[in-house]
């Protein structure tokens, strides 16, 4: 949907056609060598804020998490062309697109499942790791549930900061899901790994959560984690669940070609005793 289509029908009042003012399109930020990484991330976040959060109830861009990275990057290009309001999931894809080409900036999705007033809510931001510090990019209705500065020493410090922010709005965090680093290859056919680690934080002590997060963060920095789809039928690594491979299904029993199933469908025609005697003595 383009901007003129979105605004179609809003330019009339009382049966008279009113002049339709074309809204200004925010320029896509360009990285400059004089910029530091925190300054570049701030420029990206400022651009997202200029697009504004989508309060219309209609999602303007289709985001399927199972799509290859190359397809999602094409959707991100469309976002920059159309300059329509976006939600949290679209902001993650746009953040990945705009930070491509910066190999020192590692990007990974962070998802939250929260509970408030009998309902469950889902939210996702783009985690950032660079030069030993963690931060995030994203969009939300709440200013403290989207971008975080690149100042957190550990991944657990960043997650606990989001958890504390949720408490201000009386939301209790039930689950936290951490994905793997997204490769800096915009033409990759590999999908994003959204939930390599799943923590039921509402049933864990903070010391346990910190231990699990720091172990996972260390493994990610060492690049020893592989996408779950590449090595196991298990879709996610979850605390407290066995990671052993499932037992291989037994191969089907080979059926001999000359044997017929029971009841038979290819029985030989019946012969009378007289007919058999004729066959023996022609």
C-alpha positions in Angstrom: 0.0 0.0 0.0 1.5 3.4 -1.0 1.0 6.6 0.8 -1.4 8.1 -1.8 -3.6 4.9 -1.5 -3.5 5.1 2.3 -4.6 8.7 2.2 -7.2 8.2 -0.5 -10.7 9.4 0.6 -9.3 11.7 3.3 -9.2 14.7 1.1 -12.9 15.5 0.9 -15.0 17.4 3.3 -18.7 18.2 3.0 -18.8 16.9 -0.6 -16.0 19.3 -1.7 -12.6 18.1 -2.7 -9.9 19.5 -0.4 -6.3 19.7 -1.4 -4.4 16.7 -0.1 -1.1 17.5 1.5 1.6 15.0 0.8 3.4 14.2 4.1 7.1 14.5 4.3 9.1 11.3 3.7 11.9 10.9 6.3 15.3 10.3 4.6 16.9 6.9 5.0 20.0 7.3 7.2 23.4 6.8 5.6 26.4 5.6 7.5 29.4 8.0 7.6 32.9 7.0 8.5 33.0 9.8 11.0 30.1 8.1 12.9 30.6 6.0 15.9 28.5 2.8 16.2 26.3 4.3 19.0 25.7 7.4 16.8 24.8 5.2 13.9 22.4 3.1 15.9 20.8 6.3 17.2 20.4 7.6 13.7 18.6 4.3 12.8 16.3 4.5 15.8 15.5 8.2 15.0 14.5 7.2 11.5 12.2 4.5 12.9 10.6 7.0 15.2 10.0 9.4 12.3 8.1 6.5 10.6 6.0 6.4 13.8 4.3 3.4 15.5 1.4 1.9 13.6 -1.7 2.5 15.8 -4.2 1.8 12.9 -4.8 -1.8 13.7 -3.8 -2.7 10.1 -0.3 -4.1 9.5 1.0 -2.6 6.3 3.8 -5.1 5.6 3.5 -8.9 5.7 6.3 -10.4 7.8 6.5 -14.2 7.8 9.2 -15.4 10.2 9.9 -18.5 8.2 10.9 -16.5 5.0 14.6 -16.5 4.0 16.6 -13.5 5.0 16.8 -12.3 1.4 13.0 -12.1 1.2 12.7 -10.2 4.5 15.3 -7.7 3.2 13.2 -7.0 0.2 10.3 -6.2 2.5 12.6 -3.9 4.4 13.4 -2.0 1.2 9.7 -1.6 0.6 9.4 -0.1 4.1 11.9 2.6 3.2 10.1 3.3 -0.1 6.6 3.6 1.3 7.5 5.2 4.7 4.4 3.9 6.4 4.0 3.4 10.2 5.5 0.1 11.5 5.1 -2.2 14.5 7.6 -4.1 16.6 8.2 -7.0 14.2 8.6 -4.8 11.2 11.1 -2.6 13.2 13.2 -5.7 13.8 13.4 -6.5 10.1 14.1 -2.8 9.2 16.8 -2.7 11.9 18.5 -5.7 10.4 18.4 -4.2 7.0 19.9 -0.9 8.1 22.7 -2.4 10.1 23.8 -4.8 7.3 27.4 -4.1 6.3 28.6 -3.4 9.8 30.3 -6.7 10.8 31.2 -5.4 14.2 27.5 -5.1 15.1 25.9 -8.4 15.9 22.1 -8.5 15.7 19.7 -11.0 17.3 16.0 -11.1 18.1 14.7 -10.9 21.7 11.0 -11.8 22.2 8.9 -11.3 25.3 5.6 -12.9 26.4 3.9 -11.0 29.2 0.7 -11.2 31.2 -1.6 -8.4 32.2 -5.2 -8.4 33.3 -5.9 -11.9 32.2 -4.4 -11.5 28.7 -1.1 -12.4 27.2 1.0 -10.0 25.0 3.9 -10.6 22.7 6.7 -8.2 21.8 10.0 -8.4 20.0 13.0 -6.1 19.7 16.4 -6.4 17.9 19.2 -7.1 20.4 22.6 -5.5 19.6 26.0 -6.6 20.7 29.1 -4.5 19.8 32.5 -4.0 21.5 31.5 -5.8 24.6 28.3 -4.0 25.2 24.6 -4.8 24.6 21.7 -2.6 23.5 18.6 -2.8 21.3 16.6 -1.3 18.5 12.8 -1.5 18.1 9.4 0.1 18.2 6.7 0.1 20.8 3.8 2.1 22.2 6.0 2.6 25.3 9.3 4.5 24.9 11.1 2.3 27.4 10.1 -1.0 25.7 12.0 -0.5 22.4 15.5 0.9 22.0 18.1 0.6 24.8 21.5 2.3 24.6 24.6 0.3 23.9 25.8 0.4 27.5 24.8 -2.9 29.1 27.8 -5.1 30.1 25.9 -8.4 29.9 22.9 -9.8 28.1 21.2 -10.5 31.4 21.5 -6.8 32.4 19.7 -5.9 29.2 16.9 -8.5 29.7 16.4 -7.4 33.4 16.2 -3.8 32.2 13.3 -4.8 29.9 11.7 -6.8 32.7 11.9 -3.8 35.1 10.3 -1.6 32.4 7.4 -4.0 32.0 6.8 -3.8 35.8 6.0 -0.1 35.4 3.0 -1.1 33.3 2.0 -4.0 35.7 3.0 -6.6 33.1 4.6 -9.8 34.4 7.2 -11.3 32.0 6.4 -15.0 31.5 8.8 -16.1 28.8 11.9 -14.7 27.1 13.1 -16.0 23.8 16.6 -15.3 22.4 17.6 -16.0 18.8 20.9 -16.4 17.1 23.1 -13.7 15.4 21.7 -12.7 12.1 24.3 -13.0 9.3 25.4 -9.9 7.4 24.4 -11.5 4.1 21.3 -9.8 2.7 21.0 -12.4 -0.1 21.1 -15.4 2.3 18.4 -18.0 1.9 18.8 -18.9 5.6 15.8 -17.9 7.8 16.3 -16.0 11.0 16.6 -18.2 14.1 14.0 -16.5 16.4 14.1 -18.7 19.5 17.2 -20.7 20.1 16.9 -20.2 23.8 13.5 -20.1 25.6 13.4 -19.3 29.3 10.2 -19.5 31.5 11.4 -16.6 33.6 8.3 -16.5 35.7 9.3 -19.9 37.2 12.9 -19.2 37.7 15.0 -17.2 40.1 17.0 -14.3 38.7 20.2 -16.0 39.5 19.1 -19.0 37.4 18.0 -16.6 34.5 21.3 -14.8 34.7 23.3 -18.1 34.6 21.4 -19.4 31.5 21.6 -16.0 29.7 25.3 -15.6 30.3 26.1 -19.2 29.1 24.1 -18.6 26.0 25.7 -15.2 25.3 29.1 -16.7 25.7 28.3 -19.5 23.3 27.0 -16.9 20.8 30.1 -14.8 21.0 32.2 -17.9 20.4 30.0 -18.7 17.3 29.6 -22.3 18.4 25.8 -22.3 18.3 24.1 -23.6 15.1 20.5 -23.0 14.0 18.2 -25.6 15.6 16.8 -26.6 12.2 20.3 -27.7 11.1 21.0 -30.4 13.5 17.9 -31.6 15.4 14.2 -32.2 15.1 13.9 -30.0 18.2 12.8 -26.5 17.2 14.2 -24.7 20.2 16.6 -25.1 23.1 14.5 -24.8 26.2 15.7 -25.0 29.8 14.7 -28.2 31.5 14.0 -30.1 28.3 16.1 -32.9 26.9 18.2 -32.1 23.8 18.8 -35.8 22.9 17.8 -36.7 19.4 14.5 -38.6 19.0 14.7 -42.3 18.5 14.9 -43.2 14.8 11.7 -44.7 13.5 12.1 -48.3 12.4 12.3 -48.8 8.7 9.2 -50.4 7.2 9.4 -54.2 6.7 10.3 -55.1 3.1 7.4 -56.8 1.3 8.3 -59.6 -1.0 7.0 -59.0 -4.5 5.5 -62.5 -4.8 3.5 -62.4 -1.6 0.0 -60.9 -1.6 -1.5 -59.1 1.4 -4.2 -60.7 3.4 -7.1 -60.6 2.4 -5.6 -61.4 -1.0 -6.5 -59.3 -4.0 -4.7 -61.3 -6.7 -5.6 -64.9 -5.9 -5.0 -67.5 -8.6 -8.1 -68.7 -10.4 -9.5 -71.9 -9.0 -9.1 -75.2 -11.0 -11.3 -78.3 -10.7 -9.7 -81.6 -10.2 -10.7 -82.7 -13.7 -9.1 -79.6 -15.1 -5.8 -80.4 -13.3 -5.8 -83.9 -14.7 -6.2 -82.5 -18.2 -3.2 -80.3 -17.6 -1.1 -83.2 -16.5 -2.2 -85.4 -19.4 -2.9 -83.3 -22.5 
